Amino acid sequence: MRAVVYEAFGGPMEVREVPDPPVPPGGAVVRVLATGVCRSDWHGWQGHDPDIRAFPHVPGHELAGVVEAVGGGVARWRPGDRVTVPFVCACGRCASCAAGDQQVCENQTQPGFSHWGSFAELVALGAADVNLVGLPEEMPYTTAAALGCRFATAYRAVLARGRTAPGEWVAVHGCGGVGLSAVMIAAAAGARVVAVDVSADALALARELGAAEAVDGSAGDPAAAVREITGGGAHVSLDALGSPATARASVEGLRRRGRHVQVGLLPPAAGPAPLPMDQVIALELEILGSHGMAAHAYAPMLELVSAGTLRPDALVARVIGLEDAPAARAALRTAGAAGMTMIAPG
């Protein structure tokens, strides 16, 4: 198969022929028909993720395609099925999985990190009956690939973890893939959204997706701006970027008894995030983490996408071939939020 491969952290990437992945017992091999280019892949390439331990390595974790083959013991899937998968793949056996919390599985794997990923024509996935998600026939693969990391993560962060209700103020700090998805989802849920970013283009796109207000995060104090706009602070605030500055601003922009949801990953290289815990106590704030969404929870989101209430396809700015993937991922070092890039390996 063809795949994007690199041999060292920060090293050159190239498209070349590599062996097809074997079919894991209880798992499946999926023919990748679309996969997203995500900043998490850039972090992995830079050596910021401890799960990448061996080379050569194939990145990519947001995917959709068709089941190519299944391993022994798989009951729910067969070749030809249209599927996607969460970026957190669960084992299906641990206590967290038994409780339905596959997104925090104790033995989780992640394509593109713990094993070869989806910047390839084929990708192997474990525990197929736990992790694969069937797709509606009418859903394009590019739309489905946008769901697995950014959109599903934002969906659960806004609705399940943040418990966003109609009429509430929701602040979204960082309008990249996760943040723009969160803006769309919160607005569709009837919330009033304040988008915060340093990019004018990102803020303009956030307004198109439903943000009622936009704050330039590079001008002054963004938390103070959020408190002023919302008349005392947001009910729910998300750090969708993942930095010490945005995490703190998200907490400081909350009203009394508000809810902060940490969605953006905080790479160790950025240092610890010093949150104002005195304010957390005094205002009875909630500090919540959100780490993807389990496969069994996808159905309500897929229904809203099929109905047109949610439009992840509106976030797809361009579709490229596999040969263009190395340059697209390298560009994430400085890329703004012009929209998602999708790879169509075929």
N, C-alpha and C positions, 0 to 999 in steps of 0.2 A: 504494500500500500504506500501511498504518498503521505508524508507528514512533515510538519514544521519541527525541526530538531535543533537543540543547542547542546554544546558539550561542556559549558562552564558558565557560572553566574556572570551575567553581563557580557557574555561572549557572543560571537556572531550566530545568527539564526539562518537556517537554510531549509529549503524544501528538498527532500530526497526520498528515495525508496528505502523502506524499513520492513522488517517482517510483520506479517499480519498478527494481531494479538490472538493468543489462544482463548478458547471459550472457558470461563471459570466455572467450576462446579456450582450449581445453583444460580449462576449468573447468565449474562447474555453479552453478545457482541452486537453493537448497533452500527449500522452504516450512517455516517454523519452527513446530513443534507443541509444543515445550517448550524453555525456556532458563533457565539458572540466574542468580541474582543473587549476584555474587561481589564480595568486597572489592577485587579488582583493578580492577573497573569503577569503584569509588569513587575509587581512586587516580588512574585515568585522568581522571575528571571533575574532580579537584582539580589537574590539570596535572602530575602526578608521572611521566607516561610520555611520553618524547620522540617516540614514534611518532604521537601525535595532534597533527596540525599544521594542520588545516583545519576550518572550520566552515561549515555545521552538521555535527554529528557524531551518529552513532547508536552507542551502546555495545552490549555483550553479546558473550560469546565461548564460553559453554557451551551447546551446542545439540544438538537432535535433531529430525528431521523427515523429509520426503519430497522426493526429487529432483523439482523442477518442470521443469527444462530443462537440457540439457547443450550445451556448445560443441563446435566442430569438433575432431576428434582424440581425443575421449574414447572409450575402448574398453570400460571395465568397468562403466559405469553408464548407466541409462536412466530416464526419468521414471517415478515411482511407487516407486522403490526406497527402502526405509527406511534412513536413515543417521544417523550422528553424525560428529564430526570432532575431532581434537586441537585444543587452543587454539593450538599452534604449527603453522602450515601451511607445508609445505616446497615448494621449487621443483622438486625432483626432478632437478636438473641439476648441482648443484655437487659438489665433492669429498666433502663431508660426507654428502650424500644418496647418492652412489655407494657410500659405506661403510656405508650403512644407518643413519646417525645423523641422521635427518631432524629430530629434536628440537633440534638445534643447526645447522640449515640456515643457510648463509651469506647466503641471500636470503629468509629467512623472512618471512611475513606473519602477522598475527593479527587475526581479525575483532574489531571493537570497538575496535581500536587503530590499526593501519596502514590500515584501511578500515572502512566501515560494518559494524556488527555485527548481532547476533541479537535485539536488543530491537525486533523488527520482524516483519512477516508473511513477508518474504522476505529471504534473505541470499545474496550472491554469494561463491563460494569458488574459488580458483585451483587448478590442477593436481589435478583431481578424481581421477585414477587413482592419485595418490600419497597424497592426504589423506583421502578419504572412507572410512568404516568401515561395513560392512554390519551391520545389527542382526538378532538373532533375532526371529522373528515374534511370539513371546510377550512380548518385553520392552517394557514401557510406555515412552512417550517421556520421561516425567518421570525415570524411572530412567536411561535412556540419556543424557539431558542432564546428569545428575550425574556422568557418567564423564569428560567431555572435559577438564576442568581439574583440579578438586580430587581426584577419586578416582583417575584414571589417573596423575596426578602422584605421589600418595601411594603407589600400587601400585609404580611403578618405583623410587621413592626407598627404600622399605622392602626390596624384594626384589632388584632389580637393582643399585642403587647401594649400599645398606646391607648387602646379602648376609645378611640376617637368617636365622638357623637356629633350629630348634626348641630350646627350653630357654634361649635367650639372653635377657638383659635388654635391653629397648628402652625408652628414654626419649623421650617426645614432648612437646616444649615448645611450647605453644600449641594449644588444642583448639577451633579453628574448623573450617571445612570440610575443609581439608587434614589438620589434626591428628586430627580424629575419624575421618576415613577411614584414616589411618595406624594409629590404635589398632585399628580393626576388622581391618585387613589383617595387622598384626603378630600379633595374637591368633590369627587364623585360621591363621597360619603356625606356631603352636606356641610363640611367644615369650611371655615374661612382660613385661607392659607397665606402665610407670610414666607416668601422665599428669600433666602440669604445666600449671597455668593459674591465673589470678587469680579466675576466676569459679566459684562453688560449683555453679551450674547446669551449666556446661561439664564440670566434674569428675564430677558425678553422671551425666551422659550418657556420658562416657568409660567409667565403670564399667559401665554397661549394655551398652556395645559391646565389653567384654572386658578393660578395664584391670584389672590385679591390684592396683595401688596408685595413690593420687592424692596429689599434692603441691600445696598452696596456694603459688603462686609469689610471693604478696605477703607471706608470713610467713617472715622469715629468709632463709637462703641456699638456694635451690632446688637448686643443684648439690650442696651438702653433704647435703641430704636425699636426693637420688638416690643418692649414694655410700653412705650409711648403709643405705638400703632394699635396695640390690642387693649389699651385701657387698663394696664396693670400686669400684663404678662400673658404668655400663651398657656392654654390648658395642657397642651401636648407639644413637646419640642423634640426633634430628632437631629442628632448629629449624623448626617448621612455621608460625611467626608471621612472622618476619622483622623483628628489631630488634637493635640492638647488644647489649642486655642478654640477650635469649634466645639469641642466637648464642654469646655467651661462656659462659652457663650451660650450654648444651648441650655445649660442649667440656670445660668444667671438671667435668662430671658423668660423664666417661668413665673406664673402667678402663684399665689398660695395654694398648696396642695396640688400643684401641677405635676406632670409626668414627663420625665426625660427618658428617651429611648436611645441607647447607643447602638447604632447600626453600622457605621463606618468602622472598619478595622483600624486598630491603633498599633502600627508597626513599632517594635521595640526601639528601632533606631530613632524614632521621633521623641523618645523620652516619655516619662509618666505624665498622665493627665491630672493636674492638681485641681480637683473639684472643690467648690466652696461648701464643705460639709457643715459649716456653721449655718449656712443658709438652708441647707437640706433639712437640718433639725428645726430651725426656727419657723420655716414655712411648711413643714411636713411634706416635703417633696418626695416623689418616688424616683428611684434610679433603676432603670430596667435595661437589660441586655436583650438583643434579638439576633438570632443566628440562623437565618434561613427559614425554611418551612418544609415540614415532612410531606412525603408524597401523598399520604392519605388525606391531607388537608387541601389538596388542589381543586377539588370539584367546585366549590362555590366561586373561586376565582375564575375558573375556566368558563363557568356559566355567564359571568359578567362580561368576559372577553367575547364570548360567542354572541351575546346580546348587543354588543357594541357600547355597553356602559363604560367599560375600560378599553383603552386603545393602545396596548403596548407597541403595535405597529407604527404608531405616530412617533415613536422615539427612535425608529430605525432611520438613520440618515443616509446610509449607503450600504451596498452589498458588493463584496469583492471576492476574487478567487483566492485559492490557497496560496498561490505564488506571491500575492501581495500582503499576506499576513505578517511576515517578519517586519516589514516597514511600518505597518499599521500598529503593531504592538510597541515597537520602539518609540513611535510618536506619542505614546501615552505619557511619556515623561513630562511633556509640556502641553498636552492636549487639554482643551477646554471642554465645554459641554455642548458641542454642536449636535449631539445625538449619537446613538449607538452605531457601531460598525459591525456588520454581520459578514461572516465568511460562508460561502457556499462551496464546499470542497469538490463537489461533483462538477 
